Amino acid sequence: MWYAITGIDEADSLARRMSARPAHLERLQALNREGRLLLAGPFPAIDAEDPGPAGFSGSLIVAEFDDLAAAQAWADADPYRAAGVYREVVVRPFRRVLP
């Protein structure tokens, strides 16, 4: 089943985000290689493709896991969590309709 993982960033966490980004992307690339990643990306903190020093307000990942517990465990092990980027992470089942 698909699960939506939404991370909400701590204030002023851009430097921590950038430091942990390679490890974060490595895990996403592994999901992608396994055919389990539908989409992933950050929420710019301002209305701009490149928010510059304004940074990001969080991230969205939609990926396939065996169950909610597996999705939650994967989210809990995210390098952004360990680095203190996210202040909150919510994992919910997601039903893909389109496309």
Backbone hydrogen bonds, N-H to C=O, Kabsch-Sander energy under -0.5 kcal/mol:
donor,donor_aa,acceptor,acceptor_aa,energy
2,W,94,F,-0.6
3,Y,63,A,-2.5
4,A,92,R,-3.1
5,I,3,Y,-0.6
5,I,61,I,-3.5
6,T,4,A,-0.6
6,T,90,V,-2.8
7,G,5,I,-0.6
7,G,59,S,-2.1
8,I,88,E,-2.9
9,D,7,G,-0.5
9,D,57,S,-2.1
10,E,85,V,-3.4
13,S,10,E,-0.8
17,R,13,S,-2.7
18,M,14,L,-2.7
19,S,15,A,-1.9
20,A,16,R,-2.2
21,R,17,R,-1.1
24,H,20,A,-2.2
25,L,21,R,-3.1
26,E,22,P,-2.0
27,R,23,A,-1.6
28,L,24,H,-1.6
29,Q,25,L,-2.8
30,A,26,E,-1.7
31,L,27,R,-1.9
32,N,28,L,-2.3
33,R,29,Q,-2.6
34,E,30,A,-1.7
35,G,32,N,-1.7
36,R,31,L,-2.8
37,L,31,L,-0.5
38,L,36,R,-0.6
38,L,62,V,-2.8
39,L,62,V,-1.5
41,G,60,L,-2.0
43,F,58,G,-3.1
45,A,55,G,-2.5
48,A,46,I,-2.3
54,A,51,P,-1.9
55,G,52,G,-1.7
57,S,43,F,-3.1
58,G,43,F,-0.8
59,S,7,G,-2.2
60,L,41,G,-2.9
61,I,5,I,-2.2
62,V,39,L,-2.8
63,A,3,Y,-2.1
63,A,61,I,-0.5
64,E,36,R,-2.9
65,F,1,M,-2.4
71,A,67,D,-2.0
72,Q,68,L,-2.7
73,A,69,A,-2.4
74,W,70,A,-2.2
75,A,71,A,-2.4
76,D,72,Q,-2.6
77,A,73,A,-1.2
78,D,75,A,-1.5
81,R,78,D,-1.2
82,A,78,D,-1.6
83,A,79,P,-2.1
84,G,81,R,-1.2
85,V,80,Y,-2.6
86,Y,80,Y,-0.9
87,R,8,I,-3.3
88,E,8,I,-1.4
90,V,6,T,-2.6
92,R,4,A,-2.4
94,F,2,W,-2.6
96,R,94,F,-0.7
